[in-house]
Amino acid sequence: MRIGVYPGTFDPITLGHLDIIKRGARLVDRLVIGVTTNPAKSPMFDLDERVAMVEQAISDIAGASVVTFDALLMDFAAEQGASVILRGLRAVADFEYEYQMAGMNQQLNDEIETVFLMADVSLQPIASRLVKEIARYGGPIDKFVTPEVATRVAAKVAGEGRR
């Protein structure tokens, strides 16, 4: 059985993430979406909220599941029995970062391959960071996330305004 891991913070999960998940799920028998913490980021949503959004968004994708982790990616991937790590690329800047990360990961565990998937052209500009920024300024985000995620983001932004 070929197992893949698609890691990220998913704060929030976007249509770009879903594109990579759907396409990646066709490449492996089981796809683990690893929702992680990232000390370098201050997320809008806590870990449980992000997991709930991802679980809802992937509910119709056969072979996909969600697992949280707070460890080195290569350790997490090995624990899951993965032979593949999936990463999405949107632009050249993504490639430079991901290329360096893939090289470091290979040094940690050369039994696990990194596979890059290009984002669908129509979804390339979407970034969670930009979705949150647009929402905070009252802009529409329905072209970038599922309706359920848009509702959650709107509620979170409204809650931030009350502080």
C-alpha positions in Angstrom: 0.0 0.0 0.0 1.4 3.4 -1.0 0.9 6.0 1.7 1.4 9.7 1.1 1.5 12.6 3.5 0.3 16.1 2.6 1.5 18.4 5.5 0.4 21.9 6.3 -1.1 24.3 8.8 -4.3 24.8 6.7 -5.2 28.1 8.4 -7.6 27.9 6.7 -7.8 25.2 4.1 -8.3 26.7 0.6 -9.5 25.5 -2.7 -5.8 25.3 -3.7 -5.1 22.9 -0.9 -8.2 20.8 -1.9 -6.9 20.7 -5.5 -3.6 19.2 -4.4 -5.4 16.8 -2.0 -7.8 15.5 -4.7 -5.0 15.1 -7.2 -2.6 13.6 -4.7 -5.2 11.1 -3.5 -5.2 9.6 -7.0 -1.4 9.0 -6.7 -1.5 7.0 -3.5 -3.7 4.3 -1.8 -4.0 6.4 1.3 -3.4 10.1 1.8 -2.8 11.5 5.3 -3.4 15.2 5.6 -1.0 16.2 8.4 -2.3 19.3 10.2 0.6 20.8 12.1 1.5 23.7 14.3 4.1 26.1 13.1 5.9 28.2 15.7 6.7 30.8 13.0 3.0 31.4 12.3 0.3 32.7 14.5 -2.8 31.0 13.2 -6.3 32.5 13.1 -7.8 29.1 14.0 -6.6 26.7 16.7 -5.6 23.1 15.8 -9.0 21.6 16.5 -10.8 24.2 14.3 -8.3 23.6 11.5 -8.7 19.8 11.8 -12.5 20.2 11.7 -12.3 22.3 8.5 -10.0 19.9 6.8 -12.1 16.9 7.8 -15.3 18.6 6.4 -13.5 19.6 3.2 -12.2 16.1 2.4 -15.2 14.1 3.6 -15.9 12.9 0.0 -12.3 12.0 -0.9 -11.7 8.3 -0.8 -8.6 7.2 1.1 -7.9 10.6 2.7 -7.7 11.1 6.4 -6.6 13.8 8.8 -3.9 13.5 11.5 -2.4 16.2 13.7 1.3 16.3 14.3 3.9 18.4 16.2 7.2 16.8 15.2 9.7 16.7 12.3 7.8 16.0 9.1 10.0 13.1 8.3 9.4 11.5 11.6 5.7 12.0 11.2 5.8 10.6 7.7 7.7 7.5 8.9 5.2 7.0 11.7 2.4 7.0 9.1 4.3 4.4 7.0 4.5 7.0 4.1 6.7 6.6 1.1 5.7 9.9 -0.4 5.4 13.5 0.8 3.2 15.7 -1.4 3.9 19.4 -1.7 2.0 21.9 -3.8 3.8 24.6 -5.8 2.2 27.9 -6.9 5.2 30.0 -8.1 8.9 30.1 -8.4 9.2 31.4 -4.8 7.4 28.3 -3.6 9.9 26.1 -5.5 13.0 27.7 -4.0 11.7 27.1 -0.5 10.3 23.6 -1.2 13.5 22.5 -3.0 15.6 23.4 0.0 13.1 21.6 2.3 13.1 18.5 0.1 16.9 18.4 0.2 16.9 18.6 4.0 14.2 16.0 4.3 16.1 13.7 2.0 19.1 14.0 4.3 16.9 13.0 7.3 15.2 10.0 5.5 16.1 9.1 2.0 13.4 6.4 1.9 10.7 8.9 1.6 10.3 10.8 -1.7 9.0 14.4 -2.1 6.6 14.8 -5.0 5.7 18.3 -6.2 2.3 19.0 -7.7 1.7 22.3 -9.5 -1.4 24.1 -8.4 -4.2 24.4 -11.0 -3.6 27.6 -12.9 -6.9 29.1 -11.7 -5.9 28.4 -8.1 -2.2 29.5 -8.2 -2.7 32.9 -6.5 -4.6 31.5 -3.5 -2.8 31.6 -0.2 -4.3 31.2 3.3 -2.5 34.3 4.4 -4.1 36.4 1.7 -7.6 34.8 2.3 -7.4 35.9 5.9 -6.2 39.4 4.9 -9.0 39.8 2.4 -11.6 38.7 5.0 -10.2 41.0 7.6 -10.8 43.9 5.3 -14.3 42.8 4.5 -13.6 41.4 1.0 -15.2 38.3 -0.5 -13.4 35.0 -0.1 -15.9 32.7 -1.6 -13.8 32.1 -4.7 -10.9 30.9 -2.6 -12.5 28.6 0.1 -15.5 26.3 0.5 -18.7 27.9 1.8 -18.2 26.2 5.2 -14.7 27.7 5.5 -15.9 31.1 4.4 -18.6 31.0 7.2 -16.0 30.0 9.8 -13.5 32.8 8.6 -16.3 35.4 8.7 -17.3 34.4 12.2 -13.6 34.5 13.4 -13.1 37.9 11.8 -16.3 39.2 13.5 -15.0 37.8 16.8 -11.7 39.6 16.3 -13.5 42.9 15.9 -15.1 42.5 19.3 -11.8 42.4 21.2 
